[in-house]
Amino acid sequence: MTNIGSYVVPVTTVTKIPTKAILEPAQKKDMPVSGEWEFAWQELWDKTDFENQDIVKITYDGILSGLIRFAVYSTEDGIPYLLEVLHLECLPQNKRSIEPLGRWLLWYVVQIGLTLSTVAENDPLIQLDSVEDAIEYYRDVVKMEPLGWVTIAPGEDGYAFQFTRKCAKVFCQTQTNCYGYPTKIKS
């Protein structure tokens, strides 16, 4: 997996005060075990082969605020052509102290896609299947292209979305225009 490093990203507190958060690859010790988190992140980490997957976290003031898991798909020749967001979860709205969370996590994954993949401007670069409760978020806030209904799990419908390479660039530009530019942390 290509590591694009860690970033300090501009965010605002819930009281609209500008501040900074850290966006970086997650480690096993970062996985929440219970509490506010709905997804079984610790169990996932223990059962997943991360050869083509990774998890990124966003933290503020030392508190884990969001996680995104994604997979990179490659051709038989090993050339990456698509990233799929497999799971994105942030603290519940009433527990958050900063925003935006999900958009910065998506920004990071899009940066990896733009770095790794050489697909044409109008070809798919990022895909995800949304649970029904998040459809409006991906359609109206993130502005991903809606593709249609899909089955996420037996008995659970969701909605598929994508970014073409061109739309992924627009998303990143919009994010930085609205919130400011991330600063890479030197290792």
N, C-alpha and C positions, 0 to 999 in steps of 0.2 A: 504494500500500500504506500502510496506517495504521501509523505508528511509535508504539508505546506507551512508548518510551524504554528506558533501561538501568536495571538493578536490581542491588543487592548482595543476595545470597541466603545464608541460613544453611546451612552444610554441616558435615560432620564429616570429619576426616582418617580414614584407614584405621585409625589407632590410637585412634579415637573422641574426638579433641579437637575441640571446636567451633571453627569458623573461618568465613570468608566467601569467596564466589566472585562473579564478575561475570557477569551474564546480559544480553546485548545483541545488537542486529543485527550480523551479520557483514559484512565487506567482502571484496573480491577478495583482498587481501593476507593475509587470515586463512585462506584455503583451503590445507589441507595438500596437499603434492605426492606424498608417498609415506610409507613407513615403517610405523607401526602402523595406519594407516587403510586399510580395505578398499575403500571407495568412492572413485571418481575425482572428488573434490570440485573440484579445479582445472579439470579438463576440463568438468565440469558447468557451472561458472561461466562458462566461455568460450562455451558453446553454448546457454545458457538466456536466454530473454527474461523478465526479472523483473517484467514489468508486473503480473502477478497472483500472483507467487511471491516468497518471501523465505527467507533463511537466518538463523538465530539461533545464537549461540555461547555456550558457558559456559567461562570461564577461571578458573584458580586460580594465583596466584603467577606470572602472566604466561604460563602454559602452557595451550594450547588443550586442553580436556578433552572437549568434545562439540559436535556440530552437529545442527541439525534444519532440514529444508527443508519448506516447506508452501506450499499454494496456497489462494487465496480464490476461491470461486465465487460469482458474482452473477447475479441475474435479468437479463432484457433491459433492465430499467429501471435497472440498476446497483446494485441493493440486494443486499448480501452475505447469503448464506443458509447457507453451509457452508464449513468449512475442512477440507482434506485434508492429513494428514501424508504427505509423499511419501518422506521418508527421515530416519531418526534413527540417528546413530552416535556412540558414545562410545569413549574409549580402552579397550582390552581390560582386563579386570578386574585382571590382574597388573601393569598400567602405571598404574593410577589411584592418585591420592593423596587423593582426596576422594569423598564420596558424599552424597546421591544426585545423579546427573547427568541421566539421562533424564527423571526425574519433574519436575525444575526446567525442563528444556527444554519438556516438554509443558505445564507450568503456564503458561509464557510464551505458547505458541500458544493455549491455552484462554482466556487473558486477552484476546488479540486477538479471538478468536471472540465472547466475551461483549461486547466493546466494539463490534464491527462489526455483528453480526447481531441481528436482532429476532425470531428464530424463537420459537415457543411453547415452553414448558417441556419438553414431551415429544417435541419434534421433534429430529431429528439436528442436531448442531452441529459435531462433530469426527468425522472418519472416518480410518481407516488400514488398510492391508493389511500384515499382519505376515509376515515369513519364518517358516518352521516352527520354527526354533530360539528364536524370541522369543514364541511363543504364550503360554507360561506366564507370562511377564513381564507382558504386557498384560492377560491374564485374571486372574491371581492377585495381582500386585503393584499394577498401576495400576488394576485393577478396571473395565476397559472392558467394555461389553456385547458379547459375541461374536455375530457375524452368520452366519458360515458360511465354508466353503472357497471360495477364489477362485484364479484363475490369475493369477500376478504377471507371469510372462514365459513364453514357450514352454518347456514342460517343467518349470516351477517353480510349485509350488502354495504358497499361503499361506492366511492366515486373516484375514477382515475383522472389524474391531471399530469401535465407535462410542461416543461420548458424546452423550446428549441434552443439551439446555441444562441441565436439572435435574441430571443426573449430572455434568456438567462443573463445576457449582458445588460439588457435594459433593466431587469430586476436589480442587478448589482449597482448600476448607475443611480437608479431611483433610491435605493437604500442609502447610498453614501450622500446623495443630494439632500435627503431628509434628515439624516442623523449624523453625518460627518464621516470622515475617513478613518478606517482602522489603522493602527500602528503595529507593525510587526515587532514582536519581542525578540531581541537578539539572544541567541543561545550561547 
